[in-house]
Amino acid sequence: MKVSLQALARHVELAGVTPERLADILPMLGLEVESIQSFGLSPLPLVVVGEILSFEKHPKADRLSVCLVDVGEGAPRQIVCGAKNFKAGDRVPVALPGTLMPGGFEIKVSKLRDVDSMGMMCSAEELGLGKGEDGLLILPPRKPALGTPLNQLYGAPDTVLDISVTPNRGDCLGLRGLARDIAAALGLQLKPLSIKTAAGLASAPSAQEGFKFVRSSSEFCPYYTLRTLRNVKVGPSPEWMRRDLEAAGLRPINNVVDITNWVLLEVGQPLHAFDAKQVREGIEARPAREGEEIVLLDGKKVKLETGICVIADAERPLVVAGVMGGAESGVTSTTTDILLESAWFRPGEIRRVARRLGVSTDSSHRFARDVDPAGVELASRLATDLLIEYAGAQVVGPAVAVGQAPRADVTIELPAGYVAAKLGTAIAESDIIAAFTRLGFTVKPSAHGLSVVVPSFRSDVTRPIDLVEEFIRIYGTDKVPVGRPVAPLPGEEDALSSVFTREVSTRLAGAGFTECCHYSLRDAAELERTLGADKAAALALDNPLTADQTHLRASLLPGLAGALALNLSVHADPQGLFEVGTVFRPQADGTVREFISVAFAALAEPVVRSWKSREAFDGLRAKRLLQDVAALAGVSAVRLSFGPASSGLWQTNHAAALADRGRIAEGACGILDLRWTRLIGIKGSVVAGEIIFPRSAFAEIRKIPRYEAFSSFPPVTKDVAVIVPVGIAAAEVESRVRQGASKAAGKEFALESVNCFDVFNGVGLPEGCRSLAFEIRWRHAARTLTDEETNQALGVVIASLEKGAGWTVRR
Amino acid sequence: MQQQLVQLVAAATQEASGVSTRAEMEAFKARVVGPNGSLTQVMKGLATLSKEDRPVVGKLINEAKKAVEELLATLQVKIEESEIAGALGAPLDSTLPSPDAPAGSLHPLSRTREKILSTLRKLGFTVAEGPEVETEWHCFDALNTPADHPARDMQDTLYLPKSFRSADAPRKGEEAILLRTHTSSVQVRTMLSRKPPFRIVAPGRCFRRDAVDATHSANFHQVEGLWIDRNVTLADLRGVLDFFVKETFGPEAEIRLRPSFFPFTEPSFEMDLRSPNLGRLSNRWLEIMGCGLVDPKVLELCGLDPNEWSGLAFGLGLERIAMLVHGIDDIRLFYNNDTRFLRQFA
């Protein structure tokens, strides 16, 4: 809200309070100052009134004119000018050499394209008068004398503060409310408001009034007043009012409209003036009927939502209540009789309707923040005073009122010691009483503390805790002491999911991966690639803002692949990238579940050339990383199995899906679909991995490992090579070796490990077969194993392996 | 015989200098001390000598033997060294660059988050987490946000369609499902599920229906603290924030609490920060976070008796803090993932 300090000073004495001081005080009252700007003409003694005697085209520049300008010095000055909007005889402001313009630019005697120029003729904008019409500021003819300083034509410069008012402080959307807070902060008195029009409301229109009824049948309009004024002469407003409106950023229109706007700025109560001749029979605040339409003041024709509150006459809706007037019933230059509305509408409904219509007016903004019901009549009287004085209006009777003020003053019982208990420091009762009194509250001692009467202009103060806030605003937050730190509570630990996030990030960063952070919202194509079209639809937003952010992400891999592509394109030589974050997956039961995902991706072949080559990043290294990540989440490698990956993100035959016997982790690793990664601009193949865990996976407290004793005797190792059809998974062969070796050890000794050390596909093997070689390691807890028993054990292993169809053990 | 021994040692020494492989060394060893070696032959001759001569010659033989053994030991070291050098190949040139990639790095938002969490952990705040897709009740109603509050508007908040069912945030009745606009919903879930006293901090991703520009992002991150106990006061709030700010921005940083408005706290404040070491933003009051005492209405809605329990809450934007601490001027840098940006925080 733009606040003119000159206007504000009508309500509180600001002599000796600089704008800077005010800009320091206001934020500490909860009123943020967005900007401080000067308004009006700042002191410019060398800018004078001049008259353009004649002008001709500049000999060397088409766009410039060479003018002879009389500034009352006897001889005219020659001034070169770029504007086009003047004619000979026009009066304009002339900045004489030596002027320091508001923009900081100094006017000097100069040559423009070889022609002397002895000053500058000014536009409104150059003088700091805001964005006026293009070109020079043309002054009124004849008076005053040429050479008169321009400041004599303008009032003293003003300062305008742009104040941001929080939604709870509707009372500060008028100068008077704002002045009240400032007066409280500075310990000043609010200046009295003098109104000549008498108070008093009638319950029904009298015979002289031009309408038959005033009614409200809308629940959203519990209180409505209407006053008749006749013989109004519509014309321009007085200069001071126009100035006030312009300072507040409003455009003056005519005296009637300007008066309603001025009162709104002054006391925060919106008013509406109808052209009485356009109103048939009477006025009713009623629910809009099905199919009703209205042409609003801004010229837009809108279909009214059934049930919203409209102000209507006997035939048609005239106004969307509290939001915007209609074009038909508004005041025009030919209006003579007006009906002046001042009312109270339900804040929530006004907000809803305004938003629905896509408009925010000064009126809806204030009604939505709960105007003071006690201000309804007051504003009407204030406007009536002004209509009489500046529009020659004649008043017909008192205002007619229907319904009654929906709120009144509120009495709050404030228990003794309550404020001190909330602040954490001792507070004298006298300080409390003083603060509330300054805010215009009435304080009386009561049985258990204080009884505080809060006037209806403060709808936000209804409870003792609200009074604490009021107190601290006036008392000052800097007087509250800084509390001393308190020791942590025993047994409190971070959520285990957050511990995992931290640990896994540190682990992957240590493994050479750079952490990334991508948007959660992705486009449809990405989701279809990740999940397929059916499942992707389950992750669509209802009201996306942009076409590229329509779905919740189901995987972190598209983001990482995109980041690899971006970094390649800018030659930033990406190493491995990783991300940890939430992804969303549709579940079999129709719900969508959130998962913590850990994903990484790197180019299989590094882009940076090196004098020494290193082994390429491949799917099996990705597998190892996934197993390590799973272990950090408490999912041991033995629970995990790997099979072919089927999602559209992965390259067929070169990626694996991970399954968890414990049904917690899911994932995949390998090479990303090559046609996709090539499409986004990556030449080589991308090796990646992703594993996801539901948040609930981390709910259990992690087991503390228990020490197990181990043997001090040497192990025995035996090798076995198995020839199997290529279709048999290595994991199956290994599992069979493990089973056999474990069984062979029996209860006497133990299998320690089975390790695949050779895979052979070459010459000498039967067609369609491969050979897998394993090293089996046995150990005894209490003695050294003999050759005899281990050879026997190996025999058992071989025998069990050869039971497999097409399986042979190489001898 | 003495003459013979001197010649033998001299010859062996001469021969040893030409030995360069293990095989040559073994052959040389056999020629001197093997069963038919030259020294062995001399030693065998000792038996033929008289009793008187034996001690003298014996001593000479021992000396020669010792000399030969030393010769062999030296040779052994020399051969081993040569073998090791051969096995290792060219010597290490430590001035060459390592061909391996350097360690990775954490994202600046992660680093900032961890710094903040570790600071708050010192004050007894432990991490709590909750779903990113929330019910309208947890995100708004429970936080005393009126039904017609602008924040709930379709213009400002991202909603999921009516058909959407969240496994993590099941809806009650007809309430809407949305992307949380703040992590305060985690505070609500904590108040509902735990018995006070507790101090939690909820870091996490939040969403607003904002067009992306240098200062706005479709998603962003918050860290919100909540302390519920008996008699929590404004002095406690100042204490926590003062500690936090001095840990994060240095001991010269100051704070001020500026009255403001949030539906879920009363009184409510914006906390401003002033610090001499923030580059061009130094020595100015900067808005950092919202905070206040938990509104009694919120306690009630979350099943806590406001006459017994009280609380303080504060929330800040991770991006804003990271931008201030590191002098970053465009929020989009966090989400572009250009490694020339990310690696600056390695």
Chai-1 contact restraints between the chains, C-beta under 6 A:
chainA,res_idxA,chainB,res_idxB,connection_type,confidence,min_distance_angstrom,max_distance_angstrom,comment,restraint_id
A,P27,B,R258,contact,1.0,0.0,6.0,A-B,restraint_1
A,M28,B,R258,contact,1.0,0.0,6.0,A-B,restraint_2
A,G30,B,P259,contact,1.0,0.0,6.0,A-B,restraint_3
A,G30,B,S260,contact,1.0,0.0,6.0,A-B,restraint_4
A,T166,B,F261,contact,1.0,0.0,6.0,A-B,restraint_5
A,N168,B,F261,contact,1.0,0.0,6.0,A-B,restraint_6
A,G348,B,D148,contact,1.0,0.0,6.0,A-B,restraint_7
A,R351,B,D148,contact,1.0,0.0,6.0,A-B,restraint_8
A,R352,B,D148,contact,1.0,0.0,6.0,A-B,restraint_9
A,L423,B,L234,contact,1.0,0.0,6.0,A-B,restraint_10
A,G424,B,T233,contact,1.0,0.0,6.0,A-B,restraint_11
A,G424,B,L234,contact,1.0,0.0,6.0,A-B,restraint_12
A,G424,B,A235,contact,1.0,0.0,6.0,A-B,restraint_13
A,T425,B,A235,contact,1.0,0.0,6.0,A-B,restraint_14
A,I465,B,E266,contact,1.0,0.0,6.0,A-B,restraint_15
A,I465,B,P296,contact,1.0,0.0,6.0,A-B,restraint_16
A,V468,B,P267,contact,1.0,0.0,6.0,A-B,restraint_17
A,E469,B,E266,contact,1.0,0.0,6.0,A-B,restraint_18
A,E469,B,P267,contact,1.0,0.0,6.0,A-B,restraint_19
A,I472,B,P267,contact,1.0,0.0,6.0,A-B,restraint_20
A,R473,B,P259,contact,1.0,0.0,6.0,A-B,restraint_21
A,T477,B,L257,contact,1.0,0.0,6.0,A-B,restraint_22
A,V480,B,L234,contact,1.0,0.0,6.0,A-B,restraint_23
A,V480,B,A235,contact,1.0,0.0,6.0,A-B,restraint_24
A,V480,B,R238,contact,1.0,0.0,6.0,A-B,restraint_25
A,P481,B,A235,contact,1.0,0.0,6.0,A-B,restraint_26
A,V482,B,R238,contact,1.0,0.0,6.0,A-B,restraint_27
A,V482,B,G239,contact,1.0,0.0,6.0,A-B,restraint_28
A,V482,B,D242,contact,1.0,0.0,6.0,A-B,restraint_29
A,G483,B,A235,contact,1.0,0.0,6.0,A-B,restraint_30
A,G483,B,D236,contact,1.0,0.0,6.0,A-B,restraint_31
A,G483,B,R238,contact,1.0,0.0,6.0,A-B,restraint_32
A,G483,B,G239,contact,1.0,0.0,6.0,A-B,restraint_33
A,R484,B,G239,contact,1.0,0.0,6.0,A-B,restraint_34
A,P485,B,L123,contact,1.0,0.0,6.0,A-B,restraint_35
A,P485,B,F243,contact,1.0,0.0,6.0,A-B,restraint_36
A,P488,B,G124,contact,1.0,0.0,6.0,A-B,restraint_37
A,L489,B,G124,contact,1.0,0.0,6.0,A-B,restraint_38
A,E492,B,T126,contact,1.0,0.0,6.0,A-B,restraint_39
A,E493,B,T126,contact,1.0,0.0,6.0,A-B,restraint_40
A,D494,B,T126,contact,1.0,0.0,6.0,A-B,restraint_41
A,D494,B,V127,contact,1.0,0.0,6.0,A-B,restraint_42
A,A495,B,V127,contact,1.0,0.0,6.0,A-B,restraint_43
A,A495,B,A128,contact,1.0,0.0,6.0,A-B,restraint_44
A,A495,B,E129,contact,1.0,0.0,6.0,A-B,restraint_45
A,S497,B,E129,contact,1.0,0.0,6.0,A-B,restraint_46
A,S498,B,V127,contact,1.0,0.0,6.0,A-B,restraint_47
A,S498,B,E129,contact,1.0,0.0,6.0,A-B,restraint_48
A,S505,B,L106,contact,1.0,0.0,6.0,A-B,restraint_49
A,S505,B,S110,contact,1.0,0.0,6.0,A-B,restraint_50
A,A509,B,G104,contact,1.0,0.0,6.0,A-B,restraint_51
A,A509,B,S105,contact,1.0,0.0,6.0,A-B,restraint_52
A,A509,B,L106,contact,1.0,0.0,6.0,A-B,restraint_53
A,G510,B,A103,contact,1.0,0.0,6.0,A-B,restraint_54
A,G512,B,A101,contact,1.0,0.0,6.0,A-B,restraint_55
A,G512,B,G104,contact,1.0,0.0,6.0,A-B,restraint_56
A,F513,B,G104,contact,1.0,0.0,6.0,A-B,restraint_57
A,T514,B,G104,contact,1.0,0.0,6.0,A-B,restraint_58
A,T514,B,S105,contact,1.0,0.0,6.0,A-B,restraint_59
A,T514,B,T339,contact,1.0,0.0,6.0,A-B,restraint_60
A,T514,B,L342,contact,1.0,0.0,6.0,A-B,restraint_61
A,E515,B,L106,contact,1.0,0.0,6.0,A-B,restraint_62
A,E515,B,H107,contact,1.0,0.0,6.0,A-B,restraint_63
A,E515,B,S110,contact,1.0,0.0,6.0,A-B,restraint_64
A,C516,B,N337,contact,1.0,0.0,6.0,A-B,restraint_65
A,C517,B,H107,contact,1.0,0.0,6.0,A-B,restraint_66
A,C517,B,L109,contact,1.0,0.0,6.0,A-B,restraint_67
A,C517,B,F334,contact,1.0,0.0,6.0,A-B,restraint_68
A,Y519,B,A218,contact,1.0,0.0,6.0,A-B,restraint_69
A,Y519,B,N219,contact,1.0,0.0,6.0,A-B,restraint_70
A,Y519,B,Y335,contact,1.0,0.0,6.0,A-B,restraint_71
A,S520,B,N219,contact,1.0,0.0,6.0,A-B,restraint_72
A,L521,B,A218,contact,1.0,0.0,6.0,A-B,restraint_73
A,L541,B,L158,contact,1.0,0.0,6.0,A-B,restraint_74
A,D542,B,Y159,contact,1.0,0.0,6.0,A-B,restraint_75
A,D542,B,L160,contact,1.0,0.0,6.0,A-B,restraint_76
A,D542,B,P161,contact,1.0,0.0,6.0,A-B,restraint_77
A,N543,B,M154,contact,1.0,0.0,6.0,A-B,restraint_78
A,N543,B,Y159,contact,1.0,0.0,6.0,A-B,restraint_79
A,L545,B,R209,contact,1.0,0.0,6.0,A-B,restraint_80
A,Q549,B,A218,contact,1.0,0.0,6.0,A-B,restraint_81
A,A563,B,N337,contact,1.0,0.0,6.0,A-B,restraint_82
A,N567,B,T339,contact,1.0,0.0,6.0,A-B,restraint_83
A,A572,B,T339,contact,1.0,0.0,6.0,A-B,restraint_84
A,A572,B,R340,contact,1.0,0.0,6.0,A-B,restraint_85
A,P574,B,T339,contact,1.0,0.0,6.0,A-B,restraint_86
A,Q575,B,A101,contact,1.0,0.0,6.0,A-B,restraint_87
A,T582,B,E132,contact,1.0,0.0,6.0,A-B,restraint_88
A,T591,B,R165,contact,1.0,0.0,6.0,A-B,restraint_89
A,T591,B,A167,contact,1.0,0.0,6.0,A-B,restraint_90
A,V592,B,S166,contact,1.0,0.0,6.0,A-B,restraint_91
A,R593,B,A167,contact,1.0,0.0,6.0,A-B,restraint_92
A,E594,B,P131,contact,1.0,0.0,6.0,A-B,restraint_93
A,E594,B,D168,contact,1.0,0.0,6.0,A-B,restraint_94
A,S610,B,P99,contact,1.0,0.0,6.0,A-B,restraint_95
A,K612,B,P99,contact,1.0,0.0,6.0,A-B,restraint_96
A,R614,B,P99,contact,1.0,0.0,6.0,A-B,restraint_97
